[in-house]
């Protein structure tokens, strides 16, 4: 059997060189990728909800979301309406995904707000007394909630920031497994 294979290989002619490849045909229109979908322009956003915050109002603006879905998924911006009629927008420091927003930013006693800065944190807690200066960028937040990790571990996702009482908060952070972290304003002061 070995001799047969050796003879067969020795007598098989070498393949002829390949001819020049034919030029690539233009793809049919149906084969072209669809253009990327941009987010709707801010001009098309709607007022989703307005909630009181002491002397202020918090206006949530964004995209209308189909019935049956979490309406907070439509939030794209927060605007604080001040008593004098001024509109003070909240500008996160990073990228806030649609699933990071919530309508529940005010503490139960309306003395503080919890503001997400980025999908990877941190959360800023700002007293209503300092809110105008914070939004203008002239003062720091009263509290910063963040689970920072070393660069070799990677940034932890921060999600579900919420008030559990007038002075206590909870949120989850992690990579593949989320952990719950709690924070007390009273014990931080």
C-alpha positions as semicolon CSV with decimal commas, in nm:
position;residue;x (nm);y (nm);z (nm)
1;X;0,000;0,000;0,000
2;X;0,283;0,239;0,085
3;X;0,448;0,172;-0,251
4;X;0,120;0,248;-0,435
5;X;0,080;0,587;-0,259
6;X;0,442;0,677;-0,328
7;X;0,403;0,591;-0,697
8;X;0,071;0,773;-0,722
9;X;0,219;1,089;-0,573
10;X;0,527;1,070;-0,794
11;X;0,322;1,035;-1,113
12;X;0,062;1,302;-1,035
13;X;0,132;1,613;-1,243
14;X;0,198;1,937;-1,060
15;X;-0,090;2,182;-1,064
16;X;-0,068;2,460;-1,318
17;X;-0,017;2,814;-1,193
18;X;-0,342;2,991;-1,115
19;X;-0,471;3,241;-1,362
20;X;-0,496;3,606;-1,267
21;X;-0,788;3,652;-1,027
22;X;-1,090;3,819;-1,174
23;X;-1,152;4,170;-1,047
24;X;-1,390;4,181;-0,754
25;X;-1,743;4,257;-0,857
26;X;-1,918;4,555;-0,708
27;X;-2,145;4,441;-0,424
28;X;-2,511;4,447;-0,497
29;X;-2,699;4,723;-0,313
30;X;-2,861;4,464;-0,085
31;X;-2,513;4,351;0,032
32;X;-2,401;4,694;0,152
33;X;-2,415;4,750;0,527
34;X;-2,693;4,969;0,657
35;X;-2,584;5,312;0,775
36;X;-2,537;5,348;1,152
37;X;-2,840;5,477;1,336
38;X;-2,769;5,800;1,518
39;X;-2,951;5,895;1,835
40;X;-3,241;6,127;1,769
41;X;-3,140;6,492;1,786
42;X;-3,210;6,679;2,107
43;X;-3,463;6,889;1,916
44;X;-3,686;6,581;1,886
45;X;-3,669;6,493;2,255
46;X;-3,978;6,522;2,469
47;X;-4,039;6,607;2,833
48;X;-4,068;6,266;3,000
49;X;-4,139;6,370;3,357
50;X;-4,109;6,666;3,590
51;X;-4,069;6,610;3,965
52;X;-4,051;6,857;4,253
53;X;-3,731;6,903;4,452
54;X;-3,796;7,160;4,722
55;X;-3,805;7,499;4,547
56;X;-3,675;7,338;4,226
57;X;-3,821;7,109;3,964
58;X;-3,627;6,830;3,792
59;X;-3,715;6,795;3,425
60;X;-3,629;6,464;3,260
61;X;-3,600;6,491;2,881
62;X;-3,533;6,231;2,616
63;X;-3,694;5,987;2,380
64;X;-4,045;5,851;2,413
65;X;-4,029;5,481;2,503
66;X;-4,290;5,228;2,391
67;X;-4,552;5,131;2,647
68;X;-4,448;4,833;2,859
69;X;-4,079;4,929;2,872
70;X;-3,904;5,107;3,157
71;X;-3,973;5,474;3,081
72;X;-3,639;5,573;3,238
73;X;-3,466;5,408;2,937
74;X;-3,568;5,717;2,738
75;X;-3,391;5,970;2,965
76;X;-3,112;6,156;2,787
77;X;-3,075;6,465;3,007
78;X;-3,177;6,625;3,336
79;X;-3,254;6,993;3,363
80;X;-3,307;7,162;3,698
81;X;-3,569;7,436;3,682
82;X;-3,479;7,705;3,933
83;X;-3,731;7,928;4,113
84;X;-3,630;8,232;3,902
85;X;-3,714;8,041;3,581
86;X;-3,351;7,962;3,494
87;X;-3,281;7,620;3,345
88;X;-2,965;7,456;3,482
89;X;-2,869;7,141;3,290
90;X;-2,686;6,853;3,456
91;X;-2,375;6,753;3,259
92;X;-2,236;6,410;3,352
93;X;-1,856;6,380;3,342
94;X;-1,867;6,067;3,124
95;X;-2,097;5,845;2,922
96;X;-2,427;5,754;3,084
97;X;-2,602;5,463;2,910
98;X;-2,979;5,444;2,869
99;X;-2,995;5,180;3,143
100;X;-2,804;5,399;3,393
101;X;-3,069;5,670;3,428
102;X;-3,346;5,678;3,687
103;X;-3,628;5,915;3,776
104;X;-3,548;5,868;4,148
105;X;-3,266;6,118;4,192
106;X;-3,410;6,309;4,490
107;X;-3,368;6,189;4,847
108;X;-3,699;6,119;5,027
109;X;-3,665;6,447;5,221
110;X;-3,571;6,639;4,901
111;X;-3,249;6,762;5,066
112;X;-3,006;6,587;4,826
113;X;-2,981;6,452;4,473
114;X;-2,797;6,142;4,350
115;X;-2,640;6,201;4,009
116;X;-2,475;5,928;3,800
117;X;-2,158;6,049;3,624
118;X;-2,073;5,754;3,399
119;X;-2,158;5,389;3,338
120;X;-1,846;5,311;3,545
121;X;-1,920;5,558;3,822
122;X;-1,896;5,753;4,031
123;X;-2,221;5,878;4,176
124;X;-2,227;6,233;4,309
125;X;-2,447;6,327;4,603
126;X;-2,520;6,698;4,608
127;X;-2,719;6,888;4,870
128;X;-2,996;7,103;4,730
129;X;-2,830;7,401;4,905
130;X;-2,517;7,347;4,687
131;X;-2,697;7,239;4,370
132;X;-2,679;7,563;4,170
133;X;-2,306;7,605;4,239
134;X;-2,243;7,237;4,158
135;X;-2,429;7,261;3,826
136;X;-2,230;7,577;3,742
137;X;-1,907;7,387;3,815
138;X;-1,798;7,616;4,099
139;X;-1,821;7,360;4,381
140;X;-1,755;6,990;4,423
141;X;-2,022;6,734;4,515
142;X;-2,089;6,682;4,885
143;X;-2,019;6,307;4,856
144;X;-1,864;6,082;4,591
145;X;-1,962;5,714;4,577
146;X;-1,722;5,501;4,374
147;X;-1,565;5,158;4,373
148;X;-1,236;5,232;4,198
149;X;-1,014;4,939;4,106
150;X;-0,654;4,913;3,994
151;X;-0,593;4,951;3,619
152;X;-0,510;4,581;3,575
153;X;-0,852;4,479;3,711
154;X;-1,056;4,717;3,497
155;X;-1,329;4,965;3,573
156;X;-1,632;4,840;3,759
157;X;-1,978;4,904;3,621
158;X;-2,192;5,106;3,863
159;X;-2,567;5,059;3,852
160;X;-2,896;5,094;4,034
161;X;-2,798;5,388;4,255
162;X;-3,092;5,453;4,486
163;X;-3,201;5,615;4,809
164;X;-3,293;5,369;5,086
165;X;-3,375;5,649;5,331
166;X;-3,327;6,025;5,356
167;X;-2,961;5,975;5,452
168;X;-2,868;5,632;5,313
169;X;-2,799;5,508;4,962
170;X;-2,722;5,177;4,794
171;X;-2,578;5,084;4,455
172;X;-2,424;4,787;4,280
173;X;-2,075;4,772;4,132
174;X;-1,866;4,498;3,978
175;X;-1,740;4,331;3,663
176;X;-1,913;3,997;3,613
177;X;-2,053;3,968;3,963
178;X;-2,220;4,273;4,110
179;X;-2,184;4,359;4,478
180;X;-2,416;4,588;4,674
181;X;-2,254;4,884;4,848
182;X;-2,427;5,110;5,100
183;X;-2,339;5,462;5,202
184;X;-2,462;5,674;5,492
185;X;-2,451;6,051;5,465
186;X;-2,475;6,077;5,843
187;X;-2,168;5,860;5,912
188;X;-1,965;6,042;5,644
189;X;-2,000;6,381;5,812
